[in-house]
Amino acid sequence: MSSGTVHHSASQQPSVRQASLQIWRARPIATVQGFELFDTALGPCGVIWGERGIVGLQLPEASKRETRARILQRFPDAREVSPSSNAERARDGVIALLRGEANDFSAIALDMDRTPPFHRRVYEAARAIPPGATASYGDLAARLAPGAARAVGQALGRNLFAIIVPCHRVLAAGGKLGGFSAHGGVATKLRLLAIEGAHVN
């Protein structure tokens, strides 16, 4: 047995959650290849991608310059280049949605290598909510980790794939809107829900 082996007593054994988090942190991170800015009915958006899929979708800031700056703040290695075919499909779907056409993003490949395991499960559950429907933070928590509605809300608040991972379809208890971290806040969330034909209190 090598001298580098670490022994744990029963009380010191790392939890499954800690072990899985260590494995996730040790995984290689896919290189971000590029981003593209594009105009929509809400303003300038951006799509960011890598070899394995979309790594981010930026909703509009106050100007194109601010949208670009926000992307480079989050993805400093990204270069502004022509999009991949997957990124084109995401871009065209966002443009269509924001001009009032319901759109299905379920076939868009996402790269979640940067995403913690619990957040990934939350995002997969959110992607299963169809356009025009909504669910509450508690609903998602009941499927994933009962009692973890706050953790679900925190995961959605860190969603880098806005619209593609439709956090706007997730509401607070009692059908209340809850928050929305993108520029425009709750007004943007309401507009997205209205486009998709969802009814909220």
Secondary structure, DSSP 8 states (H G I E B T S, - for coil): --TT-----GGG---HHHHHHHHHHHS----EEEEEEEEETTEEEEEEEETTEEEEEE---SSHHHHHHHHHHH-TT--B----HHHHHHHHHHHHHHTT-----TTS-B--TTS-HHHHHHHHHHHTS-TT--EEHHHHHHHHSTT-HHHHHHHHHT-SBBTTB-GGGEE-GGG------STTHHHHHHHHHHHTT----
